[in-house]
Amino acid sequence: MSHFVQIAAFEPDLAPNLGSLVRLGVCFNAPLHVIEPCGFPFSLKLLRTRALDYGEQAELHHHDSWDAFVAEKVGRLVLLTTKGATNLWDFEFQTGDCLLVGRESAGVPDHVHDAADGRVKIAMPGGGRSLNVAISAGIAIAEAHRQLRG
């Protein structure tokens, strides 16, 4: 099976959330890109601990910086953001899109926001401020797969 989408974590703050993204990536056959610096000491051993047995199956790409990530040209960047201009349910995904989630504590800086090819928000009718990054990525990747399943 080819990859419908990829996931990228911009400077993740919390190792457990990164572990959840690893598991999500394995379950949806989506490579995971980790963009440093992390808010914790990044190591494959730690990641495998947080991702349980999914760590061994994950397709993981580690990037030392935002510039290193951008230089790899992973596909169209779709930023999940509370400042998004397009509702998730109205966004048209393309095969190869890379779902980008920001830091749990601060999202992404303006230059990263501006670099995104698409900015998507998830409507929260309950009125909450924001969702956990792994939950947001899970909702978005499910919608992308729904659209792209052919």
VEXGUTI-965470 format. One record per residue: chain; x, y, z of N, C-alpha, C, O in turn. Coordinates in pm, 1 decimal, m for minus. Layout:
! residues N
+-------+----------+----------+----------+----------+----------+----------+----------+----------+----------+----------+----------+----------+
: chain :      n.u :      n.v :      n.w :     ca.u :     ca.v :     ca.w :      c.u :      c.v :      c.w :      o.u :      o.v :      o.w :
+-------+----------+----------+----------+----------+----------+----------+----------+----------+----------+----------+----------+----------+
:     A :        X :        Y :        Z :        X :        Y :        Z :        X :        Y :        Z :        X :        Y :        Z :
...
+-------+----------+----------+----------+----------+----------+----------+----------+----------+----------+----------+----------+----------+
//
This chain:
! residues 150
+-------+----------+----------+----------+----------+----------+----------+----------+----------+----------+----------+----------+----------+
: chain :      n.u :      n.v :      n.w :     ca.u :     ca.v :     ca.w :      c.u :      c.v :      c.w :      o.u :      o.v :      o.w :
+-------+----------+----------+----------+----------+----------+----------+----------+----------+----------+----------+----------+----------+
:     A :     83.7 :   m118.9 :      0.0 :      0.0 :      0.0 :      0.0 :     87.5 :    124.3 :      0.0 :    181.8 :    134.2 :     78.5 :
:     A :     56.9 :    218.7 :    m87.1 :    133.6 :    342.6 :    m89.9 :     84.3 :    434.7 :     22.1 :    m19.4 :    410.2 :     83.7 :
:     A :    160.2 :    539.8 :     46.5 :    124.7 :    634.5 :    151.8 :     26.4 :    737.2 :     97.2 :     57.9 :    809.9 :      2.9 :
:     A :    m93.2 :    743.2 :    156.6 :   m186.4 :    849.5 :    119.8 :   m134.3 :    982.6 :    171.5 :   m129.8 :   1081.4 :     98.2 :
:     A :    m94.7 :    984.3 :    298.9 :    m46.5 :   1107.0 :    362.1 :     69.4 :   1075.9 :    456.0 :     97.5 :    960.3 :    487.8 :
:     A :    135.2 :   1182.3 :    498.8 :    244.0 :   1174.1 :    595.2 :    207.3 :   1263.1 :    713.7 :    113.7 :   1342.7 :    706.0 :
:     A :    281.2 :   1248.9 :    822.3 :    260.5 :   1330.6 :    941.5 :    393.9 :   1395.8 :    977.0 :    498.9 :   1332.1 :    968.3 :
:     A :    389.5 :   1521.9 :   1016.7 :    509.8 :   1590.3 :   1065.2 :    478.0 :   1657.7 :   1198.0 :    374.5 :   1722.7 :   1212.9 :
:     A :    567.9 :   1641.4 :   1293.8 :    555.1 :   1703.4 :   1425.7 :    661.7 :   1811.6 :   1437.4 :    781.1 :   1781.9 :   1439.8 :
:     A :    618.1 :   1937.3 :   1444.7 :    708.8 :   2050.4 :   1456.1 :    745.6 :   2071.6 :   1602.3 :    660.0 :   2106.0 :   1683.8 :
:     A :    870.8 :   2051.5 :   1635.0 :    925.5 :   2076.1 :   1768.7 :    833.1 :   2027.2 :   1880.2 :    790.8 :   2105.6 :   1965.1 :
:     A :    801.9 :   1897.4 :   1879.7 :    707.6 :   1846.5 :   1979.9 :    757.3 :   1868.9 :   2122.8 :    876.3 :   1857.1 :   2151.9 :
:     A :    662.3 :   1901.5 :   2211.1 :    692.6 :   1928.2 :   2351.4 :    683.2 :   1803.8 :   2438.3 :    757.2 :   1790.1 :   2535.7 :
:     A :    592.9 :   1713.3 :   2403.7 :    559.1 :   1602.5 :   2492.5 :    585.3 :   1467.0 :   2427.3 :    525.8 :   1433.7 :   2324.8 :
:     A :    674.3 :   1390.0 :   2487.4 :    708.9 :   1257.9 :   2433.6 :    587.8 :   1165.4 :   2421.5 :    578.1 :   1093.8 :   2321.9 :
:     A :    494.7 :   1163.0 :   2518.0 :    378.5 :   1074.0 :   2501.4 :    295.2 :   1105.7 :   2376.8 :    243.8 :   1014.6 :   2311.9 :
:     A :    281.8 :   1234.3 :   2343.3 :    207.9 :   1270.2 :   2222.2 :    281.8 :   1224.3 :   2097.3 :    219.4 :   1180.8 :   2000.5 :
:     A :    413.9 :   1233.8 :   2099.2 :    491.4 :   1184.9 :   1985.1 :    474.2 :   1033.6 :   1972.2 :    464.2 :    981.2 :   1861.3 :
:     A :    470.6 :    964.2 :   2084.6 :    443.7 :    821.0 :   2081.5 :    308.9 :    790.7 :   2020.0 :    295.4 :    694.9 :   1943.8 :
:     A :    209.0 :    871.1 :   2052.2 :     76.5 :    853.1 :   1991.8 :     80.3 :    878.7 :   1842.1 :     11.5 :    810.7 :   1765.9 :
:     A :    160.2 :    976.3 :   1798.7 :    173.1 :   1002.6 :   1655.0 :    242.6 :    886.7 :   1583.8 :    209.0 :    854.7 :   1469.8 :
:     A :    339.4 :    823.7 :   1650.5 :    404.5 :    705.4 :   1593.2 :    300.2 :    596.4 :   1570.0 :    293.4 :    537.4 :   1462.2 :
:     A :    221.3 :    571.1 :   1669.6 :    117.8 :    467.9 :   1660.2 :     18.4 :    501.6 :   1549.5 :    m20.1 :    414.2 :   1471.9 :
:     A :    m23.2 :    627.8 :   1542.1 :   m113.0 :    672.9 :   1436.8 :    m51.2 :    649.3 :   1298.6 :   m117.4 :    600.5 :   1207.1 :
:     A :     77.0 :    685.0 :   1285.5 :    145.3 :    665.5 :   1158.0 :    149.5 :    520.2 :   1115.8 :    127.0 :    488.3 :    999.0 :
:     A :    178.3 :    432.0 :   1209.9 :    181.7 :    288.7 :   1178.4 :     42.9 :    241.2 :   1136.9 :     28.5 :    171.4 :   1036.6 :
:     A :    m58.1 :    278.4 :   1212.9 :   m194.4 :    231.6 :   1185.4 :   m248.1 :    282.0 :   1051.8 :   m329.2 :    214.0 :    988.9 :
:     A :   m204.3 :    400.0 :   1007.2 :   m251.8 :    456.0 :    880.9 :   m145.7 :    451.9 :    770.6 :   m161.6 :    515.7 :    666.5 :
:     A :    m36.9 :    376.5 :    793.7 :     69.1 :    364.7 :    693.5 :    120.8 :    502.2 :    650.3 :    137.9 :    529.3 :    531.5 :
:     A :    145.2 :    587.8 :    749.1 :    190.6 :    724.0 :    723.1 :    327.8 :    746.2 :    785.4 :    343.0 :    732.1 :    906.7 :
:     A :    427.0 :    780.4 :    705.6 :    557.7 :    813.4 :    762.6 :    544.6 :    931.0 :    859.7 :    460.5 :   1019.0 :    841.2 :
:     A :    628.2 :    931.2 :    962.6 :    628.6 :   1039.0 :   1061.6 :    760.3 :   1113.7 :   1054.8 :    867.8 :   1054.0 :   1060.3 :
:     A :    750.3 :   1245.4 :   1042.8 :    866.7 :   1333.3 :   1042.0 :    872.0 :   1406.5 :   1175.3 :    774.0 :   1469.2 :   1215.6 :
:     A :    984.8 :   1399.2 :   1243.4 :   1004.7 :   1469.5 :   1369.4 :   1102.3 :   1583.2 :   1343.0 :   1215.4 :   1561.0 :   1299.7 :
:     A :   1056.8 :   1705.7 :   1370.0 :   1136.7 :   1825.2 :   1342.7 :   1187.9 :   1881.0 :   1475.1 :   1109.2 :   1923.5 :   1559.6 :
:     A :   1318.8 :   1880.6 :   1492.7 :   1384.5 :   1930.3 :   1614.1 :   1386.4 :   2083.1 :   1616.6 :   1370.6 :   2146.1 :   1512.0 :
:     A :   1405.2 :   2143.3 :   1733.0 :   1434.0 :   2076.3 :   1859.3 :   1306.4 :   2030.6 :   1929.5 :   1202.8 :   2096.7 :   1922.6 :
:     A :   1315.8 :   1918.7 :   1995.8 :   1205.7 :   1866.2 :   2075.4 :   1214.6 :   1925.2 :   2216.4 :   1320.7 :   1971.0 :   2258.8 :
:     A :   1103.7 :   1923.7 :   2287.3 :   1101.0 :   1973.4 :   2424.1 :   1144.4 :   1869.1 :   2524.5 :   1123.6 :   1885.1 :   2644.8 :
:     A :   1205.2 :   1761.5 :   2475.0 :   1254.8 :   1651.3 :   2557.2 :   1371.8 :   1591.2 :   2481.6 :   1382.5 :   1612.5 :   2360.8 :
:     A :   1458.9 :   1518.1 :   2546.4 :   1570.4 :   1455.5 :   2474.9 :   1516.4 :   1348.9 :   2379.7 :   1461.8 :   1247.6 :   2423.5 :
:     A :   1531.9 :   1371.9 :   2251.1 :   1481.3 :   1277.7 :   2151.6 :   1576.2 :   1159.1 :   2138.5 :   1697.6 :   1175.3 :   2125.8 :
:     A :   1519.0 :   1041.9 :   2141.8 :   1596.6 :    921.3 :   2113.2 :   1500.9 :    814.4 :   2063.7 :   1383.7 :    811.7 :   2101.4 :
:     A :   1551.6 :    727.8 :   1980.2 :   1469.2 :    617.5 :   1929.9 :   1425.7 :    526.8 :   2043.6 :   1314.7 :    473.5 :   2041.4 :
:     A :   1513.0 :    508.4 :   2144.4 :   1477.1 :    423.6 :   2258.3 :   1357.0 :    481.9 :   2332.5 :   1263.3 :    409.5 :   2366.1 :
:     A :   1359.8 :    612.8 :   2358.0 :   1247.6 :    677.6 :   2424.6 :   1121.3 :    665.8 :   2339.7 :   1013.1 :    636.1 :   2390.4 :
:     A :   1137.1 :    689.5 :   2211.3 :   1021.9 :    682.3 :   2121.5 :    961.0 :    542.6 :   2122.1 :    838.8 :    527.7 :   2125.1 :
:     A :   1045.0 :    441.8 :   2119.1 :    994.0 :    304.4 :   2120.8 :    920.9 :    274.9 :   2251.7 :    822.3 :    201.2 :   2252.8 :
:     A :    969.0 :    332.1 :   2361.5 :    901.7 :    315.4 :   2490.3 :    764.5 :    380.7 :   2487.0 :    666.8 :    321.8 :   2533.3 :
:     A :    756.1 :    500.5 :   2433.4 :    629.9 :    574.7 :   2428.0 :    532.9 :    515.9 :   2325.7 :    411.4 :    528.4 :   2341.1 :
:     A :    584.7 :    453.2 :   2223.4 :    499.8 :    401.3 :   2115.7 :    467.8 :    253.4 :   2133.8 :    408.3 :    191.3 :   2045.8 :
:     A :    507.3 :    196.7 :   2248.1 :    487.2 :     54.2 :   2275.1 :    550.8 :    m26.9 :   2163.5 :    662.8 :      3.9 :   2122.8 :
:     A :    484.7 :   m127.8 :   2113.4 :    544.9 :   m212.5 :   2010.5 :    534.4 :   m152.6 :   1870.5 :    581.4 :   m213.8 :   1774.5 :
:     A :    474.5 :    m35.2 :   1856.3 :    461.1 :     27.8 :   1725.8 :    591.2 :     92.8 :   1678.8 :    609.3 :    116.2 :   1559.3 :
:     A :    681.5 :    121.9 :   1772.2 :    805.9 :    189.5 :   1737.4 :    889.5 :    114.5 :   1635.9 :    955.1 :    175.3 :   1551.3 :
:     A :    887.2 :    m16.7 :   1644.1 :    965.4 :    m98.9 :   1550.6 :    909.4 :    m95.2 :   1408.9 :    983.2 :   m113.1 :   1312.0 :
:     A :    779.5 :    m72.3 :   1396.9 :    713.4 :    m73.9 :   1265.9 :    708.7 :     63.3 :   1199.0 :    677.6 :     73.8 :   1080.4 :
:     A :    739.1 :    166.8 :   1273.8 :    722.4 :    303.7 :   1224.9 :    823.9 :    339.1 :   1117.5 :    939.8 :    298.0 :   1122.8 :
:     A :    777.5 :    416.7 :   1019.8 :    867.8 :    479.5 :    923.6 :    893.1 :    620.1 :    976.2 :    809.5 :    709.3 :    962.4 :
:     A :   1009.2 :    637.9 :   1036.3 :   1040.7 :    760.6 :   1106.2 :   1151.7 :    836.9 :   1034.4 :   1252.4 :    779.2 :    993.2 :
:     A :   1131.1 :    967.3 :   1020.6 :   1231.0 :   1056.3 :    960.5 :   1260.7 :   1166.1 :   1062.0 :   1170.2 :   1235.6 :   1108.0 :
:     A :   1386.4 :   1180.6 :   1095.7 :   1429.2 :   1276.4 :   1196.7 :   1498.3 :   1392.9 :   1126.2 :   1588.9 :   1372.2 :   1045.5 :
:     A :   1455.1 :   1516.3 :   1156.8 :   1510.9 :   1636.7 :   1093.9 :   1567.2 :   1727.1 :   1203.1 :   1500.4 :   1753.7 :   1303.0 :
:     A :   1688.3 :   1773.3 :   1184.1 :   1755.8 :   1856.4 :   1284.8 :   1695.4 :   1995.3 :   1299.4 :   1717.1 :   2062.2 :   1400.4 :
:     A :   1619.5 :   2039.1 :   1199.1 :   1564.0 :   2174.5 :   1202.9 :   1450.3 :   2185.9 :   1101.0 :   1429.3 :   2097.3 :   1018.2 :
:     A :   1378.2 :   2297.2 :   1109.9 :   1273.2 :   2326.4 :   1011.9 :   1334.1 :   2335.7 :    871.9 :   1278.6 :   2281.7 :    776.2 :
:     A :   1448.8 :   2404.4 :    859.9 :   1512.5 :   2419.4 :    728.6 :   1550.2 :   2284.3 :    668.3 :   1534.7 :   2263.8 :    547.9 :
:     A :   1599.4 :   2192.2 :    751.0 :   1635.0 :   2058.4 :    702.2 :   1510.0 :   1983.9 :    655.3 :   1513.7 :   1913.8 :    554.1 :
:     A :   1401.7 :   1998.4 :    727.0 :   1275.2 :   1936.0 :    688.3 :   1226.1 :   1991.6 :    554.8 :   1190.5 :   1915.3 :    465.1 :
:     A :   1224.0 :   2124.1 :    541.6 :   1175.7 :   2188.4 :    419.1 :   1262.6 :   2148.9 :    299.7 :   1211.2 :   2132.2 :    189.1 :
:     A :   1393.0 :   2133.8 :    320.6 :   1483.8 :   2097.3 :    212.5 :   1452.5 :   1959.1 :    155.5 :   1485.8 :   1929.9 :     40.6 :
:     A :   1388.6 :   1874.3 :    236.0 :   1355.5 :   1739.4 :    189.3 :   1232.4 :   1736.4 :     98.6 :   1207.9 :   1636.4 :     31.0 :
:     A :   1155.2 :   1844.7 :     96.5 :   1037.2 :   1856.0 :     10.8 :    948.9 :   1731.7 :     19.2 :    939.1 :   1653.7 :    m75.5 :
:     A :    886.1 :   1715.7 :    133.1 :    808.9 :   1594.3 :    160.6 :    672.5 :   1590.1 :     93.3 :    607.9 :   1485.3 :     95.3 :
:     A :    627.6 :   1696.0 :     35.8 :    494.3 :   1701.0 :    m24.8 :    424.0 :   1828.1 :     17.8 :    482.3 :   1913.7 :     84.4 :
:     A :    300.6 :   1839.2 :    m20.6 :    222.3 :   1957.7 :     14.1 :    201.1 :   1960.2 :    165.7 :    154.7 :   1861.8 :    223.5 :
:     A :    234.9 :   2072.0 :    230.0 :    221.9 :   2084.7 :    375.5 :     82.2 :   2133.9 :    411.4 :     37.5 :   2238.7 :    364.8 :
:     A :     15.2 :   2056.9 :    494.4 :   m119.2 :   2091.2 :    540.9 :   m110.0 :   2110.0 :    692.9 :   m102.2 :   2013.4 :    768.8 :
:     A :   m111.3 :   2235.5 :    734.5 :    m97.0 :   2269.2 :    875.5 :   m230.7 :   2257.7 :    946.5 :   m330.5 :   2314.9 :    902.6 :
:     A :   m232.0 :   2183.1 :   1056.8 :   m348.7 :   2177.8 :   1143.0 :   m332.3 :   2289.3 :   1245.0 :   m236.8 :   2288.9 :   1322.7 :
:     A :   m424.7 :   2384.7 :   1245.4 :   m407.3 :   2504.5 :   1325.8 :   m541.1 :   2557.8 :   1374.6 :   m643.2 :   2543.0 :   1307.5 :
:     A :   m539.8 :   2618.8 :   1489.9 :   m659.8 :   2685.4 :   1539.1 :   m683.3 :   2814.9 :   1461.9 :   m791.5 :   2873.1 :   1470.3 :
:     A :   m582.4 :   2860.7 :   1386.6 :   m593.0 :   2982.0 :   1306.0 :   m621.1 :   2948.4 :   1159.6 :   m604.6 :   3033.3 :   1072.0 :
:     A :   m662.5 :   2827.8 :   1133.8 :   m682.8 :   2781.4 :    996.9 :   m789.7 :   2857.9 :    922.5 :   m885.3 :   2907.5 :    982.1 :
:     A :   m773.1 :   2866.9 :    793.5 :   m868.4 :   2938.3 :    710.1 :   m974.3 :   2844.2 :    652.8 :  m1083.1 :   2888.8 :    616.4 :
:     A :   m944.1 :   2716.1 :    644.4 :  m1033.8 :   2619.5 :    581.4 :  m1077.0 :   2515.7 :    683.2 :   m994.5 :   2459.1 :    754.8 :
:     A :  m1205.2 :   2491.7 :    688.9 :  m1257.2 :   2386.8 :    774.7 :  m1209.9 :   2251.6 :    722.4 :  m1209.0 :   2230.1 :    601.2 :
:     A :  m1171.2 :   2161.3 :    809.5 :  m1122.9 :   2028.6 :    769.5 :  m1217.8 :   1960.3 :    672.2 :  m1173.7 :   1899.4 :    574.7 :
:     A :  m1347.4 :   1970.1 :    697.8 :  m1445.4 :   1898.3 :    616.1 :  m1458.1 :   1957.5 :    476.1 :  m1514.8 :   1893.6 :    387.6 :
:     A :  m1406.1 :   2078.9 :    454.2 :  m1410.2 :   2143.3 :    323.2 :  m1276.5 :   2136.1 :    249.7 :  m1267.9 :   2175.5 :    133.4 :
:     A :  m1173.9 :   2087.1 :    315.1 :  m1040.3 :   2080.9 :    255.4 :  m1029.8 :   1959.1 :    164.1 :  m1076.7 :   1850.7 :    198.9 :
:     A :   m967.9 :   1977.0 :     46.9 :   m949.6 :   1866.4 :    m47.2 :   m806.2 :   1814.2 :    m37.2 :   m711.5 :   1878.8 :    m81.9 :
:     A :   m793.2 :   1696.6 :     21.9 :   m661.2 :   1634.9 :     37.0 :   m614.6 :   1575.8 :    m94.6 :   m694.5 :   1538.4 :   m180.5 :
:     A :   m481.0 :   1568.2 :   m108.3 :   m417.0 :   1505.5 :   m222.9 :   m322.0 :   1397.9 :   m171.9 :   m264.6 :   1410.1 :    m63.6 :
:     A :   m306.3 :   1293.8 :   m250.5 :   m210.7 :   1190.1 :   m214.3 :    m72.7 :   1252.8 :   m197.5 :    m28.2 :   1331.5 :   m281.1 :
:     A :     m6.4 :   1217.2 :    m89.4 :    126.8 :   1270.2 :    m61.7 :    127.8 :   1388.7 :     32.5 :    234.8 :   1433.3 :     73.9 :
:     A :      9.7 :   1441.6 :     67.9 :      4.6 :   1553.7 :    162.3 :     74.6 :   1516.4 :    292.4 :     77.7 :   1399.9 :    332.0 :
:     A :    130.5 :   1617.2 :    357.5 :    196.0 :   1598.4 :    486.5 :    121.7 :   1681.9 :    590.1 :    122.2 :   1804.9 :    584.4 :
:     A :     57.7 :   1613.6 :    684.9 :    m14.6 :   1680.4 :    792.9 :     86.2 :   1730.9 :    894.8 :    160.8 :   1652.3 :    953.2 :
:     A :     88.7 :   1860.0 :    916.0 :    185.9 :   1922.3 :   1005.5 :    116.2 :   1968.3 :   1133.1 :     21.7 :   2047.0 :   1128.6 :
:     A :    164.2 :   1918.2 :   1246.8 :    112.9 :   1963.4 :   1376.2 :    222.0 :   2041.9 :   1447.7 :    340.7 :   2012.2 :   1434.4 :
:     A :    180.2 :   2141.7 :   1523.2 :    274.1 :   2227.4 :   1593.8 :    301.9 :   2180.9 :   1734.6 :    256.5 :   2075.0 :   1777.9 :
:     A :    377.5 :   2262.4 :   1804.5 :    410.3 :   2235.0 :   1945.1 :    283.1 :   2243.9 :   2028.2 :    196.7 :   2328.2 :   2003.7 :
:     A :    273.5 :   2156.9 :   2125.2 :    156.2 :   2157.4 :   2212.7 :    144.2 :   2289.7 :   2288.0 :     33.3 :   2336.2 :   2314.4 :
:     A :    256.0 :   2349.5 :   2322.0 :    255.2 :   2471.2 :   2403.0 :    237.7 :   2598.8 :   2322.6 :    190.8 :   2699.2 :   2376.2 :
:     A :    274.7 :   2597.0 :   2194.2 :    278.7 :   2723.9 :   2121.5 :    241.0 :   2714.8 :   1974.4 :    248.0 :   2816.1 :   1904.7 :
:     A :    201.7 :   2599.0 :   1923.9 :    171.4 :   2588.2 :   1781.4 :    297.2 :   2601.3 :   1697.9 :    400.4 :   2542.1 :   1729.4 :
:     A :    287.9 :   2679.2 :   1591.3 :    404.2 :   2703.1 :   1505.1 :    426.1 :   2853.2 :   1491.4 :    331.2 :   2931.0 :   1502.6 :
:     A :    550.4 :   2894.7 :   1467.2 :    576.2 :   3037.1 :   1444.6 :    519.1 :   3082.0 :   1309.5 :    482.6 :   2999.6 :   1225.7 :
:     A :    512.4 :   3212.6 :   1290.4 :    453.4 :   3269.4 :   1169.1 :    519.1 :   3218.7 :   1041.4 :    449.8 :   3192.6 :    943.1 :
:     A :    652.8 :   3204.0 :   1040.8 :    718.8 :   3162.4 :    916.5 :    679.7 :   3019.8 :    877.1 :    675.8 :   2987.6 :    758.4 :
:     A :    651.3 :   2935.6 :    973.9 :    604.7 :   2799.3 :    944.0 :    459.8 :   2804.8 :    897.7 :    422.6 :   2737.7 :    801.5 :
:     A :    378.5 :   2884.1 :    965.4 :    238.7 :   2902.4 :    925.4 :    231.6 :   2950.8 :    780.8 :    151.3 :   2901.4 :    701.8 :
:     A :    315.9 :   3047.2 :    747.2 :    317.2 :   3104.8 :    613.0 :    367.8 :   3006.4 :    507.1 :    331.2 :   3017.7 :    390.1 :
:     A :    450.8 :   2911.1 :    546.7 :    507.6 :   2814.8 :    451.8 :    410.0 :   2703.3 :    415.4 :    432.6 :   2630.6 :    318.6 :
:     A :    303.0 :   2689.3 :    490.9 :    207.3 :   2580.9 :    465.4 :    132.0 :   2604.8 :    335.0 :     96.9 :   2717.7 :    300.8 :
:     A :    108.5 :   2496.1 :    264.0 :     31.1 :   2502.8 :    139.5 :   m118.5 :   2507.4 :    169.7 :   m197.3 :   2558.3 :     89.9 :
:     A :   m156.2 :   2454.5 :    284.0 :   m295.4 :   2457.2 :    328.1 :   m298.6 :   2472.7 :    478.1 :   m213.3 :   2419.1 :    548.8 :
:     A :   m397.5 :   2546.5 :    527.3 :   m414.7 :   2567.0 :    671.1 :   m555.5 :   2522.4 :    706.0 :   m654.1 :   2575.9 :    655.4 :
:     A :   m562.6 :   2423.0 :    793.8 :   m689.5 :   2357.2 :    821.0 :   m722.1 :   2366.0 :    969.6 :   m636.2 :   2347.3 :   1055.8 :
:     A :   m848.3 :   2395.0 :    996.2 :   m894.3 :   2395.7 :   1134.9 :  m1000.7 :   2288.0 :   1152.3 :  m1074.2 :   2254.7 :   1059.3 :
:     A :  m1006.7 :   2235.4 :   1272.1 :  m1108.5 :   2137.4 :   1305.9 :  m1212.7 :   2209.3 :   1390.3 :  m1182.6 :   2258.1 :   1499.2 :
:     A :  m1334.9 :   2215.5 :   1339.5 :  m1442.5 :   2281.5 :   1413.0 :  m1466.4 :   2207.8 :   1544.5 :  m1467.9 :   2084.8 :   1548.9 :
:     A :  m1484.7 :   2284.1 :   1650.0 :  m1510.3 :   2226.6 :   1782.0 :  m1640.1 :   2285.2 :   1835.5 :  m1638.7 :   2387.0 :   1904.6 :
:     A :  m1751.6 :   2221.5 :   1804.1 :  m1880.9 :   2277.7 :   1844.3 :  m1898.9 :   2287.1 :   1995.5 :  m1987.3 :   2359.0 :   2042.0 :
:     A :  m1818.2 :   2217.1 :   2072.1 :  m1826.7 :   2225.4 :   2217.8 :  m1762.4 :   2349.5 :   2275.3 :  m1779.5 :   2380.0 :   2393.3 :
:     A :  m1687.2 :   2422.4 :   2191.1 :  m1630.0 :   2548.5 :   2234.7 :  m1491.5 :   2541.5 :   2295.7 :  m1442.0 :   2642.1 :   2346.4 :
:     A :  m1427.3 :   2425.3 :   2292.2 :  m1291.8 :   2414.9 :   2345.8 :  m1193.7 :   2499.0 :   2266.9 :  m1220.0 :   2535.9 :   2152.4 :
:     A :  m1079.4 :   2529.3 :   2329.1 :   m976.3 :   2611.8 :   2265.7 :   m898.9 :   2534.8 :   2159.6 :   m874.5 :   2585.1 :   2049.9 :
:     A :   m860.0 :   2410.4 :   2194.1 :   m782.0 :   2331.5 :   2099.3 :   m782.8 :   2184.9 :   2142.1 :   m815.3 :   2151.6 :   2256.1 :
:     A :   m746.7 :   2099.5 :   2048.6 :   m735.4 :   1956.4 :   2073.4 :   m589.0 :   1918.7 :   2092.2 :   m499.8 :   1992.6 :   2050.7 :
:     A :   m564.7 :   1806.4 :   2153.4 :   m431.6 :   1747.6 :   2161.4 :   m381.6 :   1724.7 :   2018.5 :   m460.7 :   1689.5 :   1931.0 :
:     A :   m252.2 :   1744.0 :   1993.4 :   m199.4 :   1732.0 :   1857.4 :   m220.8 :   1592.8 :   1797.7 :   m249.2 :   1580.1 :   1678.6 :
:     A :   m207.5 :   1489.5 :   1879.0 :   m225.9 :   1353.9 :   1827.6 :   m372.9 :   1328.4 :   1792.3 :   m402.5 :   1261.9 :   1693.0 :
:     A :   m463.9 :   1381.1 :   1873.2 :   m606.6 :   1366.9 :   1841.3 :   m638.4 :   1443.0 :   1713.1 :   m709.8 :   1391.8 :   1626.8 :
:     A :   m586.2 :   1565.0 :   1699.8 :   m608.3 :   1643.6 :   1578.5 :   m557.4 :   1570.5 :   1455.3 :   m625.6 :   1563.7 :   1353.1 :
:     A :   m436.6 :   1515.8 :   1466.2 :   m379.0 :   1441.9 :   1353.0 :   m463.6 :   1319.1 :   1320.6 :   m480.8 :   1284.9 :   1203.6 :
:     A :   m516.2 :   1253.0 :   1423.0 :   m601.0 :   1135.8 :   1400.6 :   m728.3 :   1170.2 :   1326.2 :   m768.5 :   1098.0 :   1235.0 :
:     A :   m792.0 :   1279.8 :   1364.3 :   m913.4 :   1323.0 :   1296.2 :   m881.5 :   1357.9 :   1151.2 :   m953.7 :   1317.7 :   1059.9 :
:     A :   m772.9 :   1432.9 :   1130.1 :   m737.5 :   1477.7 :    995.3 :   m694.6 :   1361.4 :    905.7 :   m731.1 :   1357.5 :    788.2 :
:     A :   m618.3 :   1267.7 :    959.4 :   m572.2 :   1157.2 :    875.5 :   m689.1 :   1065.1 :    837.9 :   m691.1 :   1007.7 :    729.1 :
:     A :   m785.1 :   1051.9 :    928.1 :   m904.0 :    972.7 :    895.8 :   m983.0 :   1039.0 :    782.8 :  m1030.6 :    971.0 :    691.9 :
:     A :   m996.7 :   1170.6 :    788.5 :  m1067.2 :   1242.0 :    681.4 :   m990.2 :   1233.3 :    550.1 :  m1050.4 :   1214.3 :    444.4 :
:     A :   m858.6 :   1246.9 :    555.5 :   m777.9 :   1234.1 :    433.6 :   m795.6 :   1095.4 :    371.9 :   m812.9 :   1083.6 :    250.6 :
:     A :   m791.6 :    992.5 :    452.7 :   m810.0 :    857.0 :    401.3 :   m951.5 :    836.7 :    345.8 :   m969.7 :    767.6 :    245.6 :
:     A :  m1050.1 :    896.3 :    410.3 :  m1186.6 :    886.5 :    358.9 :  m1194.9 :    945.0 :    218.5 :  m1256.1 :    886.7 :    129.1 :
:     A :  m1132.0 :   1062.1 :    200.4 :  m1135.7 :   1127.9 :     69.7 :  m1055.6 :   1053.4 :    m36.2 :  m1097.5 :   1046.3 :   m151.7 :
:     A :   m940.9 :    997.9 :      1.8 :   m845.9 :    943.0 :    m95.9 :   m860.7 :    793.7 :   m121.4 :   m788.8 :    738.5 :   m204.7 :
:     A :   m950.0 :    729.0 :    m53.2 :   m960.0 :    582.9 :    m62.2 :   m996.1 :    532.9 :   m200.1 :   m981.5 :    414.1 :   m228.9 :
:     A :  m1043.2 :    622.1 :   m286.3 :  m1068.5 :    588.2 :   m425.8 :  m1185.2 :    501.6 :   m441.3 :  m1219.8 :    464.0 :   m553.3 :
+-------+----------+----------+----------+----------+----------+----------+----------+----------+----------+----------+----------+----------+
//
